[in-house]
Amino acid sequence: MSEPPGALSVAEAPPRTDVPSKPLGAQRVQPLRRPGRWIATAVVLVVVAQFAHGLATNPFYQWDRFRYWFLRPTILDGLVITLEVAALSAVLGLLGGVVLAVARLSGSPVLRAVSWTYTWLFRSIPLIVLLIFLYNFSALYQTLSLGVPFGPSFVSFDESKLATDMVVAVVGLSLNEAAYAAEVVRGGILSVDQGQHEAADALGLPKSYQFTRIVFPQALRSIVPNYVNQLIGLIKGTSLVFYVSLLDLFGSVQSMGSTYPGDIVPLLLVATVWYLILTSAVSVVQFYVERYFARGATRTLPPTPLQKLRTGLGDLRERIRREAAA
């Protein structure tokens, strides 16, 4: 076959100069340049450095007084009360939320109506209003009794002796927390695939066994992240129990601030740092709980912070080795 005019034969064609001299596997891949990312990173680093410089050099923060107050017994006593109130309210609120969620999903119209009304009512009332109302509850009911409605009572309690400051704080926070936890739990239960319910029914499993061993463990994957947000809000919400005469962490800071008005800023910083420590600890627990319940739902479990650190150090050493070899 004749070649077109001006074409070169294979023997006469010039050698290609764009063919790489190294094997493809030995060539270094050049990353895509992203100047916008570098600019944004530099701006953020400058802002963070300015903020850190202001914290370290501004005498208004009085870091020497901060160190003095941080571990004082009065602050630690308030911290213990905060932990007690938060722990009791979290447990009682979650248990109440589970009961309300199950009632909301039941076939009984009375249970559904009561659960919906409770959730609607306590999500509508501000927490501080609820706490102050419970604190003055003895003005409405001096005694509490159990018995037949419109009939004789079997057991009576003196409300003023029963409702201590700790009880008022825990009950108020628990009632408020249960209303929000009910929606979190209900959403988690509804997120379970309907096929799981049908498969459990096909096996003839009792409803209680279906809920405790099949539905609820799968729902926890959705419940845990949302409820931890509620738990963090609960820890911060404990600062309101100061208004019912309970000296928690914030109440201790407020009391010391009124006694030593010149130390109000370092005292507020003490409360801020302790709340940061508490919420950070809850976030760490959340990570490992989510990782535990992710078993079977993902192919590989998310790496722990220590594993991420090891991987990052390994990548850094490999990059340095490649740079040295090049």
C-alpha positions as CSV (number, residue, x, y, z in Angstrom):
1,M,0.0,0.0,0.0
2,S,1.4,3.4,-1.0
3,E,1.9,6.0,1.7
4,P,0.3,9.5,1.5
5,P,2.6,12.3,0.2
6,G,4.8,13.8,2.9
7,A,4.4,10.9,5.3
8,L,7.5,9.3,6.9
9,S,8.0,5.6,7.1
10,V,8.5,3.8,10.4
11,A,12.2,3.6,9.8
12,E,12.5,7.3,9.0
13,A,10.3,8.6,11.8
14,P,12.3,10.7,14.4
15,P,12.6,9.2,17.9
16,R,10.0,10.4,20.5
17,T,11.4,12.6,23.2
18,D,8.4,12.5,25.5
19,V,8.8,8.9,26.5
20,P,9.9,8.8,30.2
21,S,13.3,7.4,30.9
22,K,12.3,5.8,34.2
23,P,9.8,3.1,34.7
24,L,6.3,4.3,35.4
25,G,6.3,2.9,38.9
26,A,9.5,4.7,39.8
27,Q,8.3,8.2,38.7
28,R,7.2,10.6,41.4
29,V,3.6,11.9,41.2
30,Q,3.5,15.7,41.4
31,P,0.6,16.8,43.6
32,L,-1.9,19.3,42.3
33,R,-1.0,22.9,43.3
34,R,-3.7,24.5,45.5
35,P,-2.7,28.1,46.2
36,G,-6.1,29.0,47.7
37,R,-5.7,26.3,50.4
38,W,-2.2,27.6,51.3
39,I,-3.5,31.2,51.5
40,A,-6.4,30.2,53.7
41,T,-4.1,28.2,55.9
42,A,-1.7,31.1,56.3
43,V,-4.6,33.5,57.2
44,V,-6.0,31.0,59.8
45,L,-2.6,30.5,61.4
46,V,-2.1,34.3,61.6
47,V,-5.5,34.7,63.3
48,V,-4.8,31.9,65.7
49,A,-1.4,33.3,66.5
50,Q,-2.8,36.7,67.2
51,F,-5.5,35.2,69.5
52,A,-2.9,33.1,71.4
53,H,-0.7,36.2,71.7
54,G,-3.6,38.2,73.2
55,L,-4.4,35.5,75.7
56,A,-0.8,35.2,76.8
57,T,0.1,38.9,77.0
58,N,-3.1,40.7,78.1
59,P,-2.8,41.4,81.8
60,F,-6.6,41.7,82.1
61,Y,-6.8,37.9,82.1
62,Q,-4.7,37.6,85.3
63,W,-3.3,34.2,84.7
64,D,-1.6,34.1,88.1
65,R,-5.0,34.4,89.8
66,F,-6.4,31.8,87.3
67,R,-3.7,29.3,88.6
68,Y,-4.6,30.2,92.2
69,W,-8.3,29.5,91.7
70,F,-8.2,26.5,89.4
71,L,-7.7,23.8,92.0
72,R,-9.1,25.6,95.0
73,P,-11.3,23.3,97.3
74,T,-14.4,25.5,96.7
75,I,-14.1,25.2,93.0
76,L,-13.5,21.4,93.2
77,D,-16.5,21.0,95.5
78,G,-18.7,22.8,92.9
79,L,-17.2,20.6,90.2
80,V,-18.2,17.4,92.1
81,I,-21.8,18.7,92.4
82,T,-21.9,19.5,88.7
83,L,-20.7,15.9,87.9
84,E,-23.3,14.4,90.3
85,V,-26.2,16.4,88.9
86,A,-25.2,15.8,85.3
87,A,-24.7,12.1,85.8
88,L,-28.0,11.5,87.6
89,S,-29.9,13.7,85.2
90,A,-28.4,12.0,82.2
91,V,-29.3,8.5,83.4
92,L,-32.8,9.4,84.5
93,G,-33.4,11.5,81.4
94,L,-32.3,8.7,79.1
95,L,-34.4,6.1,80.9
96,G,-37.4,8.5,80.7
97,G,-36.7,9.2,77.1
98,V,-36.7,5.5,76.2
99,V,-40.1,5.0,78.0
100,L,-41.6,8.0,76.3
101,A,-40.3,6.9,72.9
102,V,-41.7,3.4,73.3
103,A,-45.0,4.9,74.4
104,R,-45.1,7.2,71.4
105,L,-44.6,4.2,69.1
106,S,-47.0,1.9,70.9
107,G,-50.4,1.0,69.6
108,S,-52.3,2.5,72.5
109,P,-53.7,5.9,71.6
110,V,-53.7,6.9,75.3
111,L,-49.9,6.2,75.6
112,R,-49.2,8.0,72.4
113,A,-51.2,11.1,73.5
114,V,-49.6,11.2,76.9
115,S,-46.1,10.8,75.5
116,W,-46.7,13.5,72.8
117,T,-48.2,15.9,75.4
118,Y,-45.3,15.4,77.8
119,T,-42.7,16.0,75.0
120,W,-44.6,19.1,73.8
121,L,-45.0,20.6,77.3
122,F,-41.4,20.2,78.6
123,R,-39.8,21.2,75.3
124,S,-41.8,24.4,75.5
125,I,-40.9,25.4,79.0
126,P,-37.5,27.1,79.5
127,L,-35.3,25.2,81.8
128,I,-34.8,28.0,84.2
129,V,-38.5,28.5,84.5
130,L,-39.0,24.8,85.3
131,L,-36.3,24.8,87.9
132,I,-37.7,27.9,89.7
133,F,-41.2,26.5,89.5
134,L,-40.0,23.2,91.1
135,Y,-38.1,25.2,93.7
136,N,-41.3,26.9,94.8
137,F,-43.4,23.7,94.4
138,S,-44.0,23.5,98.1
139,A,-46.0,26.7,98.0
140,L,-48.6,24.8,95.9
141,Y,-48.5,21.4,97.5
142,Q,-47.3,21.1,101.1
143,T,-47.7,17.3,101.1
144,L,-47.6,14.6,98.4
145,S,-49.6,11.5,98.8
146,L,-50.2,8.2,97.0
147,G,-53.7,6.6,97.1
148,V,-57.0,6.3,95.4
149,P,-58.1,9.4,93.4
150,F,-60.8,11.3,95.3
151,G,-60.4,8.7,98.0
152,P,-58.1,7.8,100.9
153,S,-54.4,8.2,100.7
154,F,-52.0,5.4,101.7
155,V,-48.7,7.2,101.9
156,S,-47.9,10.9,102.4
157,F,-44.7,12.9,102.1
158,D,-43.7,16.3,103.4
159,E,-42.7,18.1,100.2
160,S,-40.5,20.7,101.9
161,K,-38.4,17.9,103.5
162,L,-38.3,15.7,100.4
163,A,-37.4,18.4,97.8
164,T,-33.8,19.3,98.8
165,D,-31.8,21.6,96.5
166,M,-30.1,18.5,94.9
167,V,-33.4,16.8,94.4
168,V,-35.0,19.8,92.8
169,A,-32.0,20.2,90.4
170,V,-31.9,16.6,89.4
171,V,-35.7,16.3,88.9
172,G,-35.9,19.5,86.9
173,L,-33.0,18.6,84.6
174,S,-34.3,15.0,84.2
175,L,-37.8,16.1,83.3
176,N,-36.4,18.5,80.7
177,E,-33.8,16.0,79.4
178,A,-36.4,13.2,79.0
179,A,-38.5,15.3,76.6
180,Y,-35.5,15.8,74.2
181,A,-34.1,12.3,74.7
182,A,-37.5,10.8,73.8
183,E,-37.3,12.4,70.3
184,V,-33.7,11.2,69.9
185,V,-34.5,7.7,70.9
186,R,-37.7,7.6,68.7
187,G,-35.7,8.9,65.7
188,G,-33.1,6.1,66.3
189,I,-35.7,3.4,66.5
190,L,-37.4,4.7,63.3
191,S,-34.0,4.6,61.5
192,V,-33.8,0.8,61.9
193,D,-34.7,-0.9,58.6
194,Q,-38.3,-2.2,58.5
195,G,-37.0,-5.5,57.2
196,Q,-35.4,-6.1,60.6
197,H,-38.8,-5.9,62.3
198,E,-40.3,-8.2,59.7
199,A,-37.5,-10.8,60.0
200,A,-37.9,-10.8,63.8
201,D,-41.7,-11.2,63.5
202,A,-41.2,-14.1,61.0
203,L,-39.0,-15.9,63.6
204,G,-41.7,-15.5,66.1
205,L,-39.6,-13.6,68.6
206,P,-41.4,-11.8,71.5
207,K,-41.7,-8.1,71.1
208,S,-39.6,-7.4,74.2
209,Y,-36.8,-9.6,72.8
210,Q,-37.0,-7.9,69.4
211,F,-36.6,-4.5,71.0
212,T,-33.8,-5.3,73.4
213,R,-31.7,-7.6,71.2
214,I,-32.4,-6.5,67.6
215,V,-34.0,-3.1,67.3
216,F,-32.4,-1.1,70.1
217,P,-28.8,-2.1,69.5
218,Q,-29.0,-1.1,65.9
219,A,-30.8,2.2,66.8
220,L,-27.9,3.1,69.2
221,R,-25.7,3.8,66.1
222,S,-28.1,6.7,65.4
223,I,-28.9,7.6,69.0
224,V,-25.4,7.9,70.4
225,P,-24.2,10.9,68.4
226,N,-27.4,12.8,68.9
227,Y,-27.8,12.0,72.6
228,V,-24.2,13.0,73.3
229,N,-25.1,16.5,71.9
230,Q,-27.9,16.5,74.5
231,L,-25.5,15.3,77.2
232,I,-23.1,18.2,76.4
233,G,-26.0,20.6,76.6
234,L,-27.0,19.0,79.9
235,I,-23.5,19.6,81.4
236,K,-23.7,23.3,80.4
237,G,-27.3,23.4,81.6
238,T,-26.2,22.4,85.1
239,S,-25.0,26.0,85.5
240,L,-28.7,27.0,86.0
241,V,-29.0,25.1,89.2
242,F,-27.3,28.0,90.9
243,Y,-30.7,29.7,90.8
244,V,-32.2,27.0,93.0
245,S,-29.4,27.6,95.7
246,L,-27.2,24.7,94.7
247,L,-23.6,25.7,94.5
248,D,-22.3,23.8,91.5
249,L,-19.2,24.8,89.5
250,F,-20.8,28.0,88.1
251,G,-22.4,28.7,91.4
252,S,-19.1,28.5,93.2
253,V,-17.5,30.8,90.6
254,Q,-20.4,33.3,91.0
255,S,-20.1,33.2,94.8
256,M,-16.3,33.7,94.8
257,G,-16.7,36.5,92.1
258,S,-19.1,38.4,94.4
259,T,-16.7,38.0,97.3
260,Y,-13.6,38.9,95.2
261,P,-14.9,41.2,92.4
262,G,-11.3,41.9,91.2
263,D,-11.0,38.2,90.2
264,I,-14.2,37.8,88.2
265,V,-12.4,37.4,84.9
266,P,-10.0,34.6,86.1
267,L,-12.8,32.9,87.9
268,L,-14.9,32.9,84.7
269,L,-11.9,31.5,82.9
270,V,-11.6,28.7,85.5
271,A,-15.3,27.8,84.9
272,T,-14.7,27.9,81.1
273,V,-11.7,25.6,81.2
274,W,-13.4,23.1,83.5
275,Y,-16.5,23.0,81.2
276,L,-14.1,22.5,78.2
277,I,-12.5,19.6,80.1
278,L,-15.8,17.9,80.9
279,T,-17.2,18.3,77.3
280,S,-13.9,17.0,75.8
281,A,-14.0,13.9,78.0
282,V,-17.6,13.3,76.9
283,S,-16.5,13.7,73.3
284,V,-13.7,11.1,73.7
285,V,-16.1,8.6,75.2
286,Q,-18.5,9.3,72.4
287,F,-15.8,8.4,69.8
288,Y,-15.2,5.0,71.4
289,V,-18.9,4.2,71.9
290,E,-19.6,5.1,68.3
291,R,-16.7,2.9,67.2
292,Y,-18.0,0.0,69.3
293,F,-21.5,0.2,67.7
294,A,-20.0,0.6,64.2
295,R,-18.9,-3.1,64.3
296,G,-20.7,-4.9,61.5
297,A,-22.0,-1.7,59.9
298,T,-18.8,-0.7,58.2
299,R,-16.0,-2.7,56.5
300,T,-13.3,-1.1,58.6
301,L,-13.6,0.6,62.0
302,P,-12.5,4.3,62.1
303,P,-8.9,4.7,63.3
304,T,-8.3,5.8,66.9
305,P,-6.4,9.1,67.5
306,L,-3.3,7.0,68.4
307,Q,-3.6,5.1,65.1
308,K,-4.0,8.3,63.2
309,L,-0.9,9.7,64.8
310,R,1.1,6.6,63.9
311,T,-0.1,6.7,60.3
312,G,0.7,10.4,60.1
313,L,4.3,9.9,61.4
314,G,4.8,7.0,59.0
315,D,3.7,9.1,56.1
316,L,6.0,11.9,57.2
317,R,9.0,9.6,57.4
318,E,8.2,8.1,54.0
319,R,7.9,11.6,52.5
320,I,11.3,12.6,54.0
321,R,12.9,9.5,52.7
322,R,11.6,10.2,49.2
323,E,12.8,13.8,49.3
324,A,16.2,12.6,50.4
325,A,16.4,10.0,47.6
326,A,15.3,12.5,45.0
